[in-house]
Amino acid sequence: MSDLRKRRDEFQALLKTQAEAGEAAWAGAKTDLEKQWAGFEAQMKTFFETAGKQLEQQQATFKDVAAAQAKAWREAADKFREAAGKVATARTADVDAALKQMKSDASEAEARLQKLKQAGSESWSVLNAALAESREAFDQANQAAWNALKGADTKS
């Protein structure tokens, strides 16, 4: 961006100088000005193409990380369900409640991540914060579920 500003400022200064020099000087400098302008436009095009590729890469990275988090939620719920099947029936209600809460939290987190994926124009810091929030909720839900399962295991 600083290079683009510098080229723009140089172009404006040259244009002003030529305008002050008069009509004859203007005709001679017109070709030079057109070349400078063409170079400036080419540099702008390159800048925007590069910025667009970076944005696409950022969005693709976010989508991949969000998909991995959603998969982790589902796998953890499946593992918990499997372990819960081994627990004595006396504590089934506690385990079922923990599993239900974990699934609810997973669905809510996945919905938030999907909403951000569809928006696609959020800054990386916003997307990264959403992923961090999802990971924290996952950790808390996972810990609560396993604590419920441990409590059921020790009381059976």
N, C-alpha and C positions, 0 to 999 in steps of 0.2 A: 504494500500500500504506500509506503514512503517513497519508493521508486516511482510509482504512478503519480503521486502528488508532485514530486520533483519535476518529472517530465511535463506535467500539466503547467506548472509554474514557469518553466523554461519556455514553453510554447507561448504562454500568455505574454511574457516579457518580450519575446522576439516579435510577436504580433504587434505589440504596442510600439516597439522601436520602428518597425517597418511602416506602420501607419503614420508615425510622426515624420518619417523621411520623405514621404510624398508618393505620388502616383508612380513615378518611374521606378523608384526603389521597390515599390510594392509588386510590380510586375516581375521584377527579377527574383524576388524572394518567394513568390507564390509557390514555385516548384519545391523549394526547400521546406516550406511550411506544410505542403501537402504530404511530403515524405515523412516529416515528423509526426503529422497527425495519423498517418497510416500505421507508423510504428507504435504510436500510443494505443490505437485501437487494437492492434495485434496483441500488445502486452495486456490490455484489459481483458480481451477474450481468453488468453491463457490463464490469467488470474482467476476468472470466474469458473473456467473449466476445472482448474485444480481445486478450488473451494468446493465445487459441487461434488467432486470425487471424494473429498474428505468427509463431507456430510453423508454421502451414501455409505461410506465405510463405517462411520460412526453409528448410523442407523442399523446396519447389518450386524455390527458387534453387539449392540444393545439387544436386538432380536434374538441372537444366539444365546447371550447370557440369560435373558428372560426365559427362553425355552428350557435352558438347563436348570434354572431354579424351579420352574413349574414341574419338570420331570423329577427333581429331588423331592418336592412336596409329595407327589404321587407315590414315589418309591418308599418314602418314609411311612406314609399312611398304610401302604401294603405290608411293610415289615411289621408295623405295629399291629395290624389286624391279624397277621400270622401269629405273633407272640401272644396276642390277646386270646386267641383260640385255645391256647394251652393253660390259661388261667382258670382257677376253680370258679364254678358258677356262683359262688357266694358273693364275689366281687365283680361280677359281670356288668352290673349297672354302672359302677364307677369307670370301668374300662370303656364301656360303650359311650358314656358321656364324654370322656376324654377323646375318643376316636371321632365322635360327632363334631366336637369343637375343632379338632385338628383339620377335619375335612372342610368345615365351614371357613376356617382361617385360610386354608389353601385355596379354596374357591375365590374368596375375597381378594387375596393377593394376586392370583392369576388374572382376575378381572381388572384389577388396577394396572397390571403390567400390560394386558392386552389393550387397554384404553390408551396407554402411553405409546405402545407400538403403532397403533392406528394413527395417532396424532403425528408422529414422525418428525415434527419440527421443533421438539423440545431441545434445549441445550444439553450438552453431555452432563453437566453438573446436575441438572434436574433428573435426567435418566439414571445417573449413577446413584443419586439419593434415593430414588424409588427402588432400585435394586438392593441397596443397603437396608432400607426399611423392610423389604420383603424377606431378606435373609434374617434380620433380627426377629421378625414375627415367626419365621420358620423355626429358628432356634428355640424360641420361647414355647411355641406349641409342641415341638418335638420333646423338649424337656418335661413339660407338663404331662404329656402322654406317657412317657416312660416312667415318670414318678408315680403316676396312677397305676401303671402295670407293676412296678416294684412293690407298691403298697398292697396290691392285690396278692402278689406272690408271697409276701411275708405274713399275710393274715390268713392264708389258706391252710 
